[in-house]
Structure formats: C-alpha cells, structure tokens
Amino acid sequence: MTFTTFLFYLLSIVLVVAAFRVITANSPVTAVLHLILAFANAAMIWMLLGAEFLALLLVLVYVGAVMVLFLFVVMMLDIRADSLRQGLKTYLPLGLIVGGIMVLEMAFVLGSTWGASVAPAAVAGDYNNARALGQAMYSNYIYGVEVGAALLLVGMVAAIALTLRGRRANTKYNDPSASVRVRAQDRFRLVKMKAVSERAMGGEAAAPAAQGEKQ
C-alpha cells in the first residue's frame, strides 16, 4: 500500500465520521464545525485525485465563506436543540426512504465500476487543471456560464431591492454629497479648559463633607 492510498483511506474515514456527526450532533454549532471538517477532508481528497481547482474552490467558497456565515448565524440565533427535534418522528420514515434510495444509487454506480480497471488518461507534466476547466467553461459551455451569471445578477439586484424598499424610521442613511462637502472645522472643535489637579478636587470634595458632619 502506497502513502497516497493510505492517505486516501484515512481522509475518507474522517470524512464519513464527520458527515455522520453532522446529522447526529446535539448542538447546531458542533454540527456546523463537523461540516467544515467534512468539507476540508473532501477538498484534500479532490487534491489527491488531481482536481486542484475544485479543491481550492471548496475551501475558499464553502469553508472560508459559507460555513463561517452559517456558524455566525447559528451562534447568533441561539437555536435550541429541543425545537429542532420537533416533528422528527413524523418525517423520519420519509427521510429513511430517501436516504436508502441514495445509498442504493451510489452502490449501483460503485458496483458497476468496481471490477473495471481503467488506466488514467495521460497528461503532460505542465498540465494545469484550472486552465483546462476555464477553457472548457468559456468555449464549450459559454452560454451556460452567461445564463448562470445573469441569474446571479438578477438575484443580487432583487435582494438589494427587497432590502431597500420603503424608508425605515430607525435607519441612518449616508449622503455622499454631504460627506464630500464637509469642512475640517465642522468635524471637531478645540476647547480650552482650565487644568484641575486631583488634589484640589479631593480638597473641594472633602470640604462639603466636613461641613455636613459638623452640622
């Protein structure tokens, strides 16, 4: 057994355990942390298989952005575990059926290719996976990329429009023109104050107290 094979099985075992903990963890924060671990191990497995671009994309997009956002949202919402378990028995049979179908499909695909040993395609020493993927996306699948970009743009514009609809009373708006026209003397004001020592302040505070005790 080579070191690459050993590393593949080690990462696969950690990936399966982390994925199992995602659905069995009692705390949502623990589930999100195990999901980050699962994504990191999947990225390393893709790196072993030669898909460097997909591995880096998984780390940068999902682990670096989406999962961190999920973690902050889960921590700020303070989700209770008892509320998540409500309705578990109702949807458990349907979930088991869907999970069983997925396992059968994956077993069928793996079983059909288990015995067939196909040699990997020969590639040059300076082969760049990201460049090949970019050439395929922007040559053979250019229309699909443009449609996806247009959908993302429409979704972004719609989200901004829904956020800015109506003017809220408790929202502070910034006026760029007023910020440009601001002058230095309008930002701060120099005030000259008389210096007062702590000893003098202590004496002034002790005098009224002493007068009160005498009365």
C-alpha positions in Angstrom: 0.0 0.0 0.0 1.4 3.4 -1.0 1.3 6.5 1.1 -1.2 8.1 -1.3 -3.6 5.1 -0.9 -3.2 5.2 2.9 -3.9 9.0 2.9 -7.0 8.5 0.8 -8.5 5.9 3.1 -7.6 8.0 6.2 -9.2 11.1 4.7 -12.3 9.1 3.7 -12.7 7.6 7.2 -12.5 11.1 8.7 -14.9 12.4 6.1 -17.5 9.7 6.8 -17.3 10.2 10.6 -17.6 14.0 10.3 -20.6 13.6 8.0 -22.2 11.2 10.5 -21.6 13.7 13.3 -23.3 16.5 11.3 -26.6 14.7 11.5 -26.2 13.2 15.0 -24.7 16.1 16.9 -26.9 17.6 19.7 -25.6 21.1 19.3 -26.0 23.0 16.0 -22.6 24.6 16.4 -21.0 21.2 16.7 -22.8 20.1 13.6 -21.5 23.1 11.6 -17.9 22.5 12.8 -18.1 18.9 11.7 -19.5 20.0 8.4 -16.4 22.3 8.0 -14.2 19.3 8.8 -16.1 17.2 6.2 -15.6 19.9 3.5 -11.9 20.2 4.3 -11.3 16.4 4.0 -13.3 16.3 0.7 -11.1 19.1 -0.6 -8.0 17.1 0.3 -9.4 14.0 -1.4 -10.1 16.1 -4.6 -6.5 17.3 -4.4 -5.3 13.7 -4.3 -7.4 12.9 -7.4 -5.9 15.8 -9.3 -8.8 18.3 -9.2 -6.8 21.1 -7.6 -9.2 23.9 -8.8 -12.3 22.2 -7.3 -10.4 21.6 -4.0 -9.4 25.2 -3.7 -12.8 26.4 -4.7 -14.4 24.2 -2.0 -12.0 25.6 0.7 -12.3 29.2 -0.3 -16.1 29.3 -1.1 -17.7 26.8 1.3 -15.2 26.5 4.2 -14.0 30.1 4.0 -17.3 31.9 3.4 -20.5 29.9 3.5 -19.7 27.7 6.6 -18.3 30.7 8.5 -21.6 32.6 7.7 -23.6 29.5 8.9 -21.6 29.4 12.1 -22.2 33.0 12.9 -25.9 32.7 12.1 -26.3 29.6 14.3 -24.4 31.2 17.2 -26.4 34.5 17.0 -29.8 32.8 16.6 -29.3 30.7 19.7 -31.2 27.7 18.3 -32.4 25.2 20.9 -32.0 21.5 20.3 -35.4 20.6 21.6 -37.1 22.8 19.0 -35.1 21.1 16.2 -36.3 17.6 17.4 -39.9 18.5 17.0 -41.5 16.6 14.2 -38.6 14.1 13.9 -40.8 11.0 14.2 -43.2 12.4 11.6 -40.5 12.9 8.9 -38.2 10.0 9.9 -39.8 7.4 7.6 -39.6 9.7 4.5 -36.0 10.6 5.4 -35.0 6.9 5.7 -36.6 6.1 2.3 -34.8 9.0 0.6 -31.5 8.0 2.3 -32.0 4.4 1.3 -32.6 5.4 -2.4 -29.4 7.5 -2.4 -27.4 4.6 -0.9 -28.7 2.2 -3.5 -27.9 4.6 -6.3 -24.3 5.1 -5.1 -23.9 1.4 -4.5 -25.1 0.7 -8.1 -22.6 3.2 -9.6 -19.7 2.0 -7.5 -20.6 -1.7 -8.1 -20.7 -1.2 -11.9 -17.2 0.3 -12.0 -15.6 -1.7 -9.2 -14.2 -4.5 -11.3 -13.3 -2.4 -14.3 -9.8 -1.2 -14.1 -9.4 1.8 -16.3 -6.0 3.4 -16.7 -5.9 7.1 -16.1 -5.6 9.4 -19.0 -2.0 10.5 -19.8 -1.5 14.2 -19.2 1.6 16.4 -19.7 3.8 17.4 -16.9 2.8 21.1 -17.1 -0.9 20.3 -17.2 -3.0 23.0 -15.5 -6.4 21.8 -14.2 -7.7 25.4 -13.7 -6.7 26.4 -17.2 -8.4 23.4 -18.8 -11.5 24.0 -16.8 -11.6 27.7 -17.7 -11.1 26.8 -21.4 -14.0 24.3 -21.3 -16.3 26.7 -19.5 -15.7 29.7 -21.7 -15.6 27.8 -25.0 -17.9 24.8 -24.9 -20.2 25.9 -22.2 -20.1 29.7 -22.6 -24.0 30.0 -22.9 -24.5 28.1 -19.7 -22.0 30.4 -17.9 -23.7 33.5 -19.2 -27.1 32.3 -18.1 -25.8 31.5 -14.6 -24.1 34.9 -14.4 -27.3 36.6 -15.4 -29.4 34.7 -12.8 -26.9 35.6 -10.1 -27.0 39.2 -11.1 -30.8 39.3 -11.1 -30.8 37.6 -7.7 -28.4 40.1 -6.3 -30.3 43.1 -7.6 -33.6 41.6 -6.2 -32.0 41.1 -2.8 -30.8 44.7 -2.7 -34.2 45.9 -3.9 -36.0 44.0 -1.2 -33.7 45.3 1.4 -34.1 49.0 0.4 -37.8 49.0 -0.3 -39.5 51.7 1.8 -37.7 54.1 4.1 -37.4 53.0 7.7 -37.6 55.5 10.5 -34.8 53.9 12.5 -32.3 53.6 9.6 -29.5 56.0 9.2 -28.7 56.9 5.6 -25.4 58.3 4.3 -25.4 61.3 2.0 -22.2 61.1 -0.2 -22.6 64.7 -1.4 -22.7 66.0 2.2 -19.6 63.9 3.0 -17.7 65.4 0.1 -18.6 69.0 1.1 -17.7 68.6 4.8 -15.0 71.0 6.1 -12.3 70.4 8.7 -13.8 73.0 11.1 -17.1 71.2 11.0 -15.6 67.9 12.2 -14.1 68.9 15.5 -13.8 71.9 17.8 -10.9 72.8 20.0 -12.0 73.7 23.6 -9.6 75.2 26.1 -10.3 74.1 29.7 -8.7 75.0 33.0 -6.5 72.4 34.4 -7.7 70.9 37.7 -5.5 68.6 39.8 -6.8 65.6 41.6 -5.5 67.0 45.0 -7.6 70.2 44.5 -10.6 68.2 43.5 -10.2 66.0 46.6 -10.0 69.0 48.9 -13.0 70.6 47.4 -15.0 67.4 47.8 -13.8 66.9 51.4 -14.8 70.4 52.5 -18.6 70.0 51.9 -18.4 66.6 53.6 -16.7 68.1 56.7 -19.3 70.8 56.8 -22.1 68.3 56.7 -20.6 66.3 59.6 -20.3 69.5 61.7 -24.0 70.3 61.2 
